[in-house]
Amino acid sequence: MTDIDETKPKPRHPGIYLLPNLFTTLGMLGGFYAIVSAFSGHYIEAAIAVFVAGLLDGIDGRVARLTNTQSDFGVQYDSLADLVSFGLAPALVMYSWSLSNLKNYGPIVGKIGWTVAFVYAACAAMRLARFNTQVGVIDKRYFQGLASPAAAGLMMSYVWTMNDHDVSGATMAFVSLGVTLCAALLMISKLRYFSFKSKPESEKVPFLVLPILVGVIVALVIDTPRVLFGIAIVYVLSGPLLTLWGLRHRRKGQPG
């Protein structure tokens, strides 16, 4: 009788590859549901659906790594799903809620509304394509340009906050134009943003981190949309500050 080598890893069942792709599909469903909700006038539900898609987008990659089921198919499928959830969905939600009201100022201004919404979707597609071509080349500690989920978070937290306080999209049409264009251009910029993907040097964290996290959770429970909007603004502003800080250190001959 032949001895069985117990040290040899057992082959994984092909079906396990469905697990990370299932989370990716659910995330894309969130983006699709956001579009449908926006067309029905349910803008808060649409914004929440995009945030749910963001949570699922963070889970699928971790599930793939934990189960050792990464694949080229999963990478490409994830990017296509992200284009729906963080490119098309935020653009169409913003257009349906606010940018479409620009047509009240004349046909030319109205065209600017849907053009900027398209620019956002196109920039999200370019951001995702650039990310895929730079995997394994750039520093994993940083993103080059605002990541599409973060841009979508800025857009949807803004929509959610305004709707939660009964502020109409028509009233905020020109502000919405600026928010959308800003998010679009930041995605294709060369500004550096923390990716939060690098492993900490130590498992220990400062004691101050714990009360800060508790405070953020309590604040989210009390006023979720405004806290999310505040976090999004702080993260968006961190990019220019981080980039300037890096340039300053390079000029001094120090690593950035």
C-alpha positions, 0 to 999 in steps of 0.5 A: 500500500502506498503511503499518503503524503499528509504534508502535500496540500489538498487540491481546492475545489473549483467551486470556492472561486465563486465565493469572492466573485459572489461578493463582487456580484453583490457589490455590482447589484448595489450599484445597479440598485442605486441607479434604479432607486435614483430613477424612482426618486429614492435618493437616500436609498440610492446613496446607501446602496453605493456605500453597501457596494463599497463595503462589499468591494472591500470584502471580496479582495480579502476573501480571495486572499484568505481563501487563496482564490485570486485569479485574473478573472476576479481582478477584471471582473472586480474592475468592471463591477467597480465601474458600475458601482463607483462610476456609473451609479454615482454619476447617474444618481447625481444627475437624476437628483441635481444636475438634471435641474440645470436645464432650467437655466437654459438648454446649453447649461442643461447640457453641461449637467449631463456632460459633467456626469459623463466626465465623472463616469469616464474618469472613473473608468480611466482611474480603474484602468490606470490602477490595473496597469500599475499593480505591482509597480507603484508603492502600495502604501499610496493611491495615485489619484483619488480611488473610485470608491472614495470618489463615490463616497464623496458624491453619495455622502453629499447627496445623502446629507442634502436629502436628509436635511430636505435640501433639494437637488435643484437648489444645489445644482451648481454646487453639485456641478462643482462636487462632481467635477472635483471628484472626477478630476481628483480620480485622474490626478497624480495626487497621493492618497493613503491606501491603508493597504500596507501592514502596520510595523507593529500589532500594537497601536497607540491607546488614543486610537481606541477612543477615536474609533469609538467616537467615530462609531458613536458619531456615525450612529447619531448622524450617519450622512454628515459624518460620512460626508465629513470623513470624505472631505477630510480624506479628499483634502489629505491628498493635496496635503500628502503630495505637498508634504512628499514634495517638500521632503524630496527637495530636502533630500529626504525620502517622501 
